């Protein structure tokens, strides 16, 4: 399915389908205020997609912010209950700088969060829902999955500065294996561990091709239980209905001050950047003083719109008519189309910027197709 196909013509429809999917799995709708105290965001700006935040002073003198993110509000309002897991989905407007206009924009964000005493089932469920979300958007999609604990273990064994580690992380994210190898050599890293890190950063492919290579690379380098856990987590997804879109890619490295364990990104054909991003963020929970663990993701429908230029259709059908049309018969014709499950908008002349999947004309008591949406 291509970007130009009908599923991409209406982001509201996609959002509705995603919310319905999450509700089926017991995720509750989280509704939040339009603004929060600015302090909630300023301490963790690195976690935000954009560190620019719209602020204002409330009547009580507190500095407030129009929300640039939903996750922080969910964490703030979550109450830890040992042994339980809270599941939330959201469909909220956030306010951040748009990449195309470099100006503040109201953006609709859809996603979910799983918070509490999460276990491997919870993580697998979120991974599966991320994959299903991508398939809802497009059949031509890919979910790339990484595991930060491998990188934590390897980099943690290096007796080097944090700045040097950050430079290596940058190389991993860019798949710049040559520069990564050079950095390891320049910092006197053990050649065996340097080789393992470089080979890990270069891995990409399906689970059945990558997992055997992974075990060869990491055996003796990382704790065996860490390797086994990743194989188990990925193996469940690889055995399900979403195996065809799963790819393992260790260049997916989210901010390691906040994330740990499984991290992932989602892509669809025709869009050069990710349209879905998520992972475990236990470190953020700890940083914010919470005992809970957490995993979740967000779907960026605004990225689809910006990258593809698609516009929401005004209706499935534009039914054109003239002043000679019999009103009763015209209404009957429109209702017949609506009975087929189509949305119908009646017009005497096509609006200049409106988009429809079909254009029909009512003339002499009959409905005829003028053209189909290309």
N, C-alpha and C positions, 0 to 999 in steps of 0.2 A: 504494500500500500504506500502510495507516495504522499508527500506533504500536501499536494493539491487536492487530494481526495476529500470526500465529504466529511470524514471524521474530524478533519482539522479546520472545518469552516466555522465551527462554533465552540469556543473554549468553555462557554457556560455548560454546554452539553457534556463535554469531557469532565468538567468539574463535578457535575451531577452524578455521572457514572462512577467516578472515583469515590465520592462520598457514599454512594450506595454500596460499593464494594467494601469499604471500611466498616460500615455499619453492620454488614453481614457477619463480620468477625468480632462483633461485640465492642467496637470502638464507639465511645460516646462523643457527641458533638461538644466541642469546647468553644464557648463564646466569651470573648474578652472585651474590655473597655478599649476605646480608641487611643488612650494614652496611659502611660505609666510614669513613675518617678524616674527622672533622668539617671539617677545614680544606679538604677538596675542595669543600664546599658553601658555606662561609661567605664565601669570596672572590667568589662569583658568585650571591648570593642573589637578585639581580634577575632572573636567568634562570628561577628556580623559580616554579611556580604559587603556592606558599605558602612564605613565608620562615621559617615555624616548623618546627623540626627537633627530633626526639627524640634526645637525646644521653645517653651514659653513659661512664664512665671504664673503660678496659680494664685488665687485670691488669698491663700494662706501663706504665701511667700515661697512655697516649694517650687523647685525647678522641675517641670514636667516635660515629657517627650511624646510626640506622636509615635506610636509603636513602629520600629523598623523591623521587628522580628516577633514571632509568636512563641517560640520555644521558651524564652526567658519567662514569659507570663505563665506558661503552663507549669514550669518548674517552681516559680514563686508561689503559685496557688495549690501545688500538690502537697498533700499530707501523707507522710510516710506511715504505712501500716505493715509491720513485719509479716512476711510470708505471702503478701498479696501483690498484685500487679494492676496498675491503673492504665487503661487504654483510652486515648483521646484522638479524635481527628478534628481538623479545623479547616475552615474556608474563610479566611480573613483578609481584609485589606491591610497592607503594610505600606509604610511611607519611607522611601529611600531614593537615592540618586539613580536615575535611569542611565544605563550605559550608552544608549543611543543619543539622548538629548543632553546628558550631563546636568540635568535639572531634576529637582525632586518630583516624584511621581507617585500616585496612588496605585499600588499593584496588588492584584488578587493572588494570594498564596494558598495552596492546598497541601495538606500533608497529615502526618500522624506521629504520635509519640507514645512509647510504651515505657512506663516508669514504675519502679518499685523493685522487688526482689526478682529481677528478670533472670531467666535461665536460658539454656540453649534452645528450648522450644520457642520462647519469646523472640529470640534473635532470628531463628529460622522463619517464624511467622512474618516478621517485619521484612526479611529478605524476600520472601515469597510475594508479599503484598507489593513490594517495590517492583518486582518483575511483572506482576499482574497489572500494575499501574502503567508500566511502559507499554504492555501489550494492548491496554485500553486505548492508549494514544496512537500507537502505530504497530502494525505487524512487523515492520522493519526496525527493530530496536535491539539494543544491547545493554546488558547490565554487567558492569565491570566491578569485580569484588577483590578487595585486598585485606590484609591482616596486619595491623600495625604492631602487634606483639612481637612478630618476627624482627621487625626493624628495631623496636625497643631493645630486644635481647642482644642483637648484634652491635648496635651503636653503643649500648650501655657497657659493653665489654671493652670498648676502645678508651684508652687513657689519653683523651684529647679534649680540647676546649669545646664549650657549647657552640661557639661561633663556627668551629670546624664541622661539628655535627650538623648545624643548620645548613652549611654549604653543601654537605653531602645529601641532606634531605632535598635540597633544591635540585641537585643533579638527578636524584631518583625520580622526582616528580616530572622532570623534563626528559627522562630516559637518556640522559647524557652519560653513557657508560664510560666513555673515554675520559671525561673530566672527573667522574667519580673515582675511577681507578687511579688517576693522577693525584687526587686529593688524599686517597688512602696512602699512597706511596710517600707523599710529601709529609704526612703526619706520622709516619713510622708504624702504620697499622700492620698487624700480623698478616702475612700474605694469604694464608688459608682463609682467614675471616674476610679479608678484602675481596678475595675471589668469590666467596659465598655471597657477599653483599652485591657485587656487580652482576653475578649470575641471577640472583633473585630479582634485581631491578629490571633485568632484561626479559624476564618470563612474561609470556602472554599467550592465552589460548583457552581451549575448553578444559573442563575438569579432567577428562580422561587422558589428555595429553600432558597437562601441567603437573598434576599431583604426583605421578611417578618421578618426574624430574625434581620436584620439590623435595621429596624424601631423600634423594641422593645428595642434593645440595646442602640440606640443613641438618642431616643426621650428624650428631656430634657437635653441632654449632649452637643449636637452640635446645631447650629442654624437650624431651620426647613427648611429654604430655601436651605441650603447646602445639606441636606439629599434628598430633593425633586429634586434638580438638578442632583445629581448622579443617582437617580432612573430613571430620564428622559433620561439621556445619555445612560445608560446601557440598558434601556428598548427598545430603538430604535434598537440597535444591536441584542438584544435578540429576537426581532420580525422578524428579517430578515433571509437571507439564511445562515448566519454564526452562528446561535444560537447553533448549535450542538458542536462547538468548544469553545464557550465562557465559561470561569470560572471566578468567582470573588474570589480574593485572596489578602487580605490586608497585607500579608507579602512581597508583592512587594513594596519595599521602595527605590526609587532612591535617589541620593544625594539631600537633601532638601535645600541646598544652591542654587541650580540651578532649580530644578523641583517644580511643584505645580500641583494641580488638578489631572487629569487623568494621570496615568502611566501604562505601560503594558509590558509584555514579551511574546514571542512566543516560543513554543517548538514543536518538532516533535519526533515521536516514534524512539527509539534507540539512541537518543542523550541526554546525561545527563545534558547538559547546554542549555541555551536559544540560539536560532538562530536568534531571532528578539528582538529588545528592543527599547522603545520609550516613549513618553509622552509629556506633556506640559512643556515648559521651559521658562515661562515668567520671572522668576527670573534671568536666565542667560541673557536674553535680557536687563533687567533693569541694571544688573551688567555691561554690555557692553555699556550702555548709549543709548539704543534704546527705543523708545516709543512703538514699536510693541509688540504684543504677538505672541507666536509661539507654534506649535505642530508638531511632526514628528517622524520618526523612521528609523532605519537602519536594513538591513538584512545581516547577517554574513555568507555568503556562504563558507568562508574559515573555519569556525567552523564545518560545515557539512563535508567538505573534511577531516579536521584533525581528527574528532571524528569517522568517518565511514571508512576512508581509501579508499573511492571510487575514481576511476580515470575516467577522461573523456574518452569516447570511441573515438578511432581514426576514426571510421566510423560505420555506421549501419552494413555494410556487408564487410567482407574480401573475395574477390573473388580470389581463388588460381588457377594458371594455370602453365603449363609446357612449355618447349621449342618447343613442337610439336603443340601447339595451333595455329589455324588459326587466325591471327591478326584481320582481318575484322569481323569474327564471334565472336571473343572474345569481341571486342568493341561493337558489336551489343547487345551481352548478357548483358554487363555492362549498356548500355543505357536503356535497357528494365527494369532493376532493378531500375535505377534512375527515370524512368518515373512513378514508383510506389511511388515516394516520398522518396526513400531510398538514403542514402549517401553510396557510394561504393568506396572501395580502392582495386586496383589490386596488388597482390603480388605473387611471385613465392614461397616464403617461409614466414611463419608468423614471424614478428618481435617478439623478445623475450618479450618485455614489453608492447606491444600494446594490446589494449582491443577492442573487437568488439561484437556487439549483435548477429550476425550470422556469421558463417564461411561456405562459399560455395566453391565448386570446379567446374571449367570448364574443362570438359573432353569429348572427342568424340563429340564435338559440342553442348553439353548440360550442363546446370547448375544444380548441385545437392547440397543439404544441407548436410554439414558435421556434424555440431553441432550448437546448439543454446547457446547463452550466459546464464550461470547459474546465 
